[in-house]
């Protein structure tokens, strides 16, 4: 007999949602990939489970959060700051060393870029283009720094803004170096991130900057996130903080990858 529109969800789905609710209550937010691993199902199954009105959970910025109070996404973002912190800082110190006095640089969003903003050469006159709160809060306190903040709709998942006007503004600017972040870097599938609103911004600055530099920690190698934004060949340099196993490094041999495993 055909299922009626008001039919109750299957017991299996109910059980999965209950487990997800408990996990979200415990941590504040749960990444989609982690949710799928917890339930031993595909990410698509988790998305379908969350689609029903009775789910009481929502998917925001790649995280499962409480639909009634989605502030857990901020917690998840802050939690990521503490993950791979040392490797990120190694990569960022190396990247920042290439900046010259008077450069106009673009700093992407994300926790890695927060470290890059911290690593900028002190007292060096710079122009900085950014679109995230965590980066702006650092560079606006620097002396001799002109800050150009792209505005628009605020996205808590990455503490960043996006708008068509912001993109138009970005395309009119001259950028010496664009420092780009990524949630995943795959040798064949390119650079990707979790938030789709970042894609147009990343692509616009890669297309206009004199030099685009990808800055990631080693945990991102081989990973693939849902929002593709660039082929690996678009970057003049790919700076990786931390060590990567030999079987992973072999896939990137033909690319301009620089591994930074210790402080200079």
Order of alpha helices (4+ residues) and beta strands (2+ residues): alpha-beta-alpha-alpha-beta-beta-alpha-alpha-beta-alpha-beta-alpha-beta-beta-beta-alpha-beta-beta-beta-alpha-beta-beta-beta-alpha-beta
